[in-house]
Amino acid sequence: MFQKNRGMSVQQLFAIADASVLNVSLTTLLALIFAILLALVHLFGGQMRFLDVIPRSQWLSFAGGASVAYVFVHLLPELNQGQRTIEQTEGFAIAFLESHVYLVALLGLTIFYGLEHLVKVYRQNQQKLGSILSQGIFWLHIGSFSLYNLLIGYLLIHREEPGFKSLLFFFIAMALHFFVNDYGLRDHHKDAYHRVGRWVLAGAILCGWAIGQATEISEAALAVLFAFLGGGIILNVIKEELPEERQSRFGAFALGATAYAGLLILG
């Protein structure tokens, strides 16, 4: 009788292990599919001519609102949990961030603001700058967004909240966010972005996914990465919506923010 119960217990353990492996494999496959779809946004986003209009396309404003809603409704509450994780972590580098994980979000916002300011100065003085310096500005901008995309590709595999629902919400928010980013980068760099930049950014997403498959970091470090991403998303959306020459659609932005916030809360 004991042996029979023991055998059933072992079988149950194997069944649980098999289900766990299947779940992990399915999530990994879905993350790869989502990474490919995000890459396709960069590769083919320029063919959506209805986005390239003044006043700003209501679809871009809607996408920007949804992206910001993801940060404030889903990401920032997770950062609060991440703050507690960091506070319980030993080690100088992580302990230094103990004063608030939101400082990392501020750092992400500040870095991308600095990049946009640099590119804006370049555009205003383009005729005075040599071709070598112009190429340097282009590669600095594309290189920075490549790291940004690399991080997003990595976070498709490793998120603070595991599971399909979390992955799906993250993918939808990032896909909408990529439409906004892609539009801004095409507007900045024109033909150079179409010829080279979009391919580099698409490849960076897939590289991030591959790195996520091969490596795993601590929960505290993951919280830091999500904080940096949150700051970057806020800046990259707001910078596209606020300039007066964009003539942005407030109604579409508010609808996107409200709709996606409601989806996140109800989900």
Backbone torsions as a table, in degrees:
resi	resn	phi	psi	omega
1	MET	NA	-43.3	179.0
2	PHE	-62.8	-42.2	-179.8
3	GLN	-64.0	-39.0	-179.7
4	LYS	-64.0	-44.9	178.0
5	ASN	-63.2	-38.4	179.6
6	ARG	-64.5	-40.7	179.0
7	GLY	-63.9	-41.9	178.0
8	MET	-63.3	-37.9	179.5
9	SER	-64.0	-43.3	178.5
10	VAL	-63.8	-41.9	178.8
11	GLN	-61.9	-39.8	178.4
12	GLN	-65.0	-39.5	177.9
13	LEU	-62.4	-43.0	178.0
14	PHE	-63.8	-39.3	179.2
15	ALA	-63.7	-43.1	178.3
16	ILE	-63.8	-42.9	179.8
17	ALA	-63.0	-43.2	179.5
18	ASP	-62.8	-42.5	179.0
19	ALA	-63.9	-38.1	179.3
20	SER	-65.8	-44.5	178.9
21	VAL	-63.1	-42.3	179.0
22	LEU	-62.1	-42.2	-180.0
23	ASN	-63.7	-43.2	178.6
24	VAL	-64.3	-43.4	-179.4
25	SER	-63.3	-41.7	179.7
26	LEU	-65.4	-43.1	178.6
27	THR	-63.3	-39.9	178.4
28	THR	-63.9	-42.0	178.8
29	LEU	-64.5	-43.1	178.3
30	LEU	-63.5	-39.2	177.8
31	ALA	-61.9	-39.0	177.4
32	LEU	-65.1	-45.0	178.7
33	ILE	-60.4	-43.4	179.4
34	PHE	-66.0	-36.9	177.7
35	ALA	-62.9	-42.0	178.4
36	ILE	-64.1	-42.6	179.1
37	LEU	-63.8	-39.1	176.7
38	LEU	-64.4	-39.1	176.9
39	ALA	-62.7	-38.0	-179.5
40	LEU	-66.2	-27.7	176.3
41	VAL	-59.2	-45.0	178.6
42	HIS	-68.3	-39.3	-174.9
43	LEU	-71.2	-34.6	-172.9
44	PHE	-122.8	3.2	179.4
45	GLY	-61.2	-31.1	-179.1
46	GLY	-67.9	-16.8	179.9
47	GLN	-82.1	-8.3	177.7
48	MET	-86.8	82.3	-172.8
49	ARG	-63.2	-25.6	-177.9
50	PHE	-67.3	-13.4	177.3
51	LEU	-81.5	-22.8	-171.2
52	ASP	-94.5	67.7	-177.2
53	VAL	-136.5	159.0	170.7
54	ILE	-124.2	125.4	0.8
55	PRO	-59.2	160.1	-175.5
56	ARG	-55.2	140.3	178.8
57	SER	-56.9	133.4	179.3
58	GLN	-64.1	-24.3	178.8
59	TRP	-69.9	-38.2	177.5
60	LEU	-67.6	-40.9	177.9
61	SER	-65.5	-39.6	176.2
62	PHE	-60.9	-45.5	179.7
63	ALA	-62.4	-40.8	178.0
64	GLY	-63.2	-41.6	178.0
65	GLY	-62.7	-41.2	179.2
66	ALA	-65.9	-39.6	179.8
67	SER	-63.2	-44.0	179.2
68	VAL	-65.8	-37.9	177.8
69	ALA	-60.5	-39.2	179.0
70	TYR	-60.7	-40.8	-179.3
71	VAL	-65.2	-48.9	-172.2
72	PHE	-78.8	-32.1	-175.7
73	VAL	-92.1	-33.9	-174.7
74	HIS	-110.6	-47.6	-171.8
75	LEU	-74.3	-46.0	-177.7
76	LEU	-63.0	-41.4	173.5
77	PRO	-59.7	-35.5	176.4
78	GLU	-67.5	-33.5	177.4
79	LEU	-65.1	-32.8	176.8
80	ASN	-62.0	-41.8	175.6
81	GLN	-67.6	-38.7	178.5
82	GLY	-63.3	-32.9	176.5
83	GLN	-60.8	-42.3	179.1
84	ARG	-67.0	-34.8	176.8
85	THR	-63.4	-44.2	-179.7
86	ILE	-64.1	-40.1	-178.5
87	GLU	-63.4	-24.4	-179.6
88	GLN	-92.7	1.7	-175.7
89	THR	-98.0	135.3	177.0
90	GLU	-89.9	155.7	180.0
91	GLY	121.9	137.0	-172.2
92	PHE	-65.4	-45.5	-173.9
93	ALA	-61.2	-45.8	179.4
94	ILE	-75.4	-38.1	-179.5
95	ALA	-62.4	-29.0	178.3
96	PHE	-60.7	-31.0	-179.4
97	LEU	-82.4	-0.2	-174.5
98	GLU	-60.2	-27.7	-177.2
99	SER	-60.1	-25.4	167.1
100	HIS	170.6	130.4	176.8
101	VAL	-66.9	-21.5	179.3
102	TYR	-65.8	-20.6	175.2
103	LEU	-62.0	-33.6	178.4
104	VAL	-68.9	-38.3	175.7
105	ALA	-62.4	-40.8	176.8
106	LEU	-63.3	-39.1	177.7
107	LEU	-62.1	-44.5	178.0
108	GLY	-60.2	-43.5	178.0
109	LEU	-62.6	-43.9	-177.0
110	THR	-66.0	-43.0	-179.4
111	ILE	-61.0	-45.6	-178.5
112	PHE	-73.2	-27.6	172.8
113	TYR	-66.2	-42.2	177.6
114	GLY	-60.8	-41.1	178.0
115	LEU	-62.9	-44.9	-179.6
116	GLU	-65.8	-36.8	177.2
117	HIS	-63.6	-42.1	179.0
118	LEU	-62.2	-44.4	179.9
119	VAL	-66.6	-36.9	178.8
120	LYS	-65.0	-42.5	177.1
121	VAL	-62.4	-40.3	178.6
122	TYR	-61.1	-43.2	-178.5
123	ARG	-67.1	-35.0	179.8
124	GLN	-71.8	-24.5	-177.6
125	ASN	-120.3	29.3	-173.2
126	GLN	-60.5	-38.0	-177.4
127	GLN	-68.3	-28.1	-177.6
128	LYS	-83.7	-17.9	-175.1
129	LEU	-91.3	144.6	177.2
130	GLY	-74.2	166.0	-177.8
131	SER	-65.9	-32.8	-179.4
132	ILE	-66.3	-44.1	178.9
133	LEU	-66.0	-38.2	178.3
134	SER	-61.5	-42.8	177.2
135	GLN	-65.2	-35.6	178.0
136	GLY	-63.6	-41.9	177.5
137	ILE	-63.4	-42.7	179.4
138	PHE	-59.6	-48.1	-176.7
139	TRP	-71.6	-29.7	174.8
140	LEU	-64.4	-44.0	-179.8
141	HIS	-66.1	-49.2	-178.8
142	ILE	-67.1	-39.1	178.3
143	GLY	-61.9	-40.5	179.6
144	SER	-65.8	-44.2	178.6
145	PHE	-71.5	-23.5	174.3
146	SER	-66.2	-42.9	176.3
147	LEU	-64.5	-38.0	177.0
148	TYR	-60.4	-47.8	178.9
149	ASN	-67.9	-35.6	176.7
150	LEU	-59.6	-42.7	178.4
151	LEU	-63.4	-43.3	-180.0
152	ILE	-65.1	-41.2	176.4
153	GLY	-61.4	-38.9	178.0
154	TYR	-65.2	-41.5	-176.5
155	LEU	-73.9	-12.0	170.8
156	LEU	-63.6	-31.5	179.4
157	ILE	-88.0	-45.0	-175.5
158	HIS	-114.5	108.4	177.0
159	ARG	-122.8	157.6	-179.8
160	GLU	-66.5	-31.5	178.1
161	GLU	-115.3	104.8	-177.5
162	PRO	-71.5	169.7	176.3
163	GLY	112.9	161.9	-175.8
164	PHE	-66.0	-42.5	-176.9
165	LYS	-61.1	-44.1	177.9
166	SER	-62.1	-42.3	179.1
167	LEU	-63.2	-43.8	-178.7
168	LEU	-64.2	-46.3	179.2
169	PHE	-61.9	-40.7	178.5
170	PHE	-63.2	-45.4	-178.9
171	PHE	-61.9	-47.0	-178.2
172	ILE	-60.3	-46.3	-179.9
173	ALA	-61.9	-42.7	-178.5
174	MET	-71.3	-34.8	177.4
175	ALA	-63.3	-46.0	177.4
176	LEU	-63.2	-40.5	178.9
177	HIS	-64.0	-37.6	-179.5
178	PHE	-66.3	-33.8	175.3
179	PHE	-61.0	-41.1	178.7
180	VAL	-65.9	-48.4	179.8
181	ASN	-61.8	-44.0	-177.7
182	ASP	-61.7	-41.3	178.1
183	TYR	-61.2	-46.3	-178.7
184	GLY	-63.7	-41.4	-179.1
185	LEU	-69.2	-38.0	176.2
186	ARG	-65.0	-37.5	179.1
187	ASP	-67.0	-36.6	179.8
188	HIS	-71.6	-48.6	-165.5
189	HIS	-111.8	-1.8	172.8
190	LYS	50.1	-123.8	-172.5
191	ASP	-64.2	-34.4	-179.5
192	ALA	-62.3	-37.2	177.7
193	TYR	-68.4	-40.7	-178.4
194	HIS	-66.7	-39.6	-177.1
195	ARG	-75.6	-40.0	-170.7
196	VAL	-125.8	-50.7	-169.2
197	GLY	-57.1	-44.8	-176.3
198	ARG	-64.5	-32.7	179.0
199	TRP	-70.5	-38.6	178.5
200	VAL	-64.2	-44.4	-178.5
201	LEU	-67.8	-38.4	177.3
202	ALA	-63.7	-43.0	178.5
203	GLY	-64.8	-33.1	-178.6
204	ALA	-64.4	-36.6	178.8
205	ILE	-62.4	-46.6	-179.0
206	LEU	-67.1	-35.7	175.8
207	CYS	-64.2	-40.1	177.7
208	GLY	-61.7	-40.8	177.1
209	TRP	-62.2	-43.5	-179.0
210	ALA	-64.6	-40.5	177.7
211	ILE	-64.3	-39.6	177.4
212	GLY	-62.2	-32.8	176.8
213	GLN	-69.4	-34.6	-173.2
214	ALA	-90.8	-20.7	-174.4
215	THR	-132.3	161.6	176.1
216	GLU	-146.1	135.8	-177.7
217	ILE	-114.4	171.9	-177.7
218	SER	-71.7	163.0	178.4
219	GLU	-62.2	-36.4	-179.8
220	ALA	-64.7	-45.2	178.9
221	ALA	-65.2	-35.4	178.4
222	LEU	-64.2	-39.7	177.8
223	ALA	-62.9	-37.9	178.4
224	VAL	-65.0	-43.4	179.6
225	LEU	-63.2	-42.8	179.0
226	PHE	-65.7	-35.5	177.9
227	ALA	-64.0	-45.1	178.9
228	PHE	-61.9	-42.9	179.1
229	LEU	-61.7	-42.7	-179.7
230	GLY	-59.2	-44.2	177.5
231	GLY	-62.8	-40.5	179.3
232	GLY	-65.2	-41.1	-179.9
233	ILE	-62.8	-46.1	-178.6
234	ILE	-57.7	-48.6	-178.5
235	LEU	-65.7	-45.8	-174.5
236	ASN	-67.3	-26.7	174.4
237	VAL	-79.6	-49.0	-175.8
238	ILE	-62.4	-38.3	-178.7
239	LYS	-65.1	-25.5	177.8
240	GLU	-84.0	-25.3	-176.1
241	GLU	-91.0	-31.9	-170.3
242	LEU	-81.1	-35.6	-175.9
243	PRO	-54.4	135.4	-174.1
244	GLU	-62.4	-35.3	-176.6
245	GLU	-68.3	-16.8	178.7
246	ARG	-72.3	-27.2	-176.0
247	GLN	50.5	56.2	-173.5
248	SER	-66.2	159.1	-178.7
249	ARG	-98.8	100.8	-178.2
250	PHE	-63.0	-41.1	-178.5
251	GLY	-59.1	-44.1	179.4
252	ALA	-67.3	-39.6	178.4
253	PHE	-61.9	-47.1	-179.1
254	ALA	-65.2	-38.0	178.8
255	LEU	-65.4	-42.6	178.3
256	GLY	-62.4	-43.4	179.8
257	ALA	-65.0	-43.8	-177.9
258	THR	-67.8	-45.2	-176.9
259	ALA	-63.9	-45.3	-176.9
260	TYR	-74.4	-34.4	175.0
261	ALA	-61.8	-42.7	177.9
262	GLY	-62.6	-40.1	178.7
263	LEU	-62.5	-42.0	-179.3
264	LEU	-67.4	-40.5	-178.4
265	ILE	-68.8	-45.0	-179.3
266	LEU	-72.3	-28.8	-179.6
267	GLY	-74.8	NA	NA
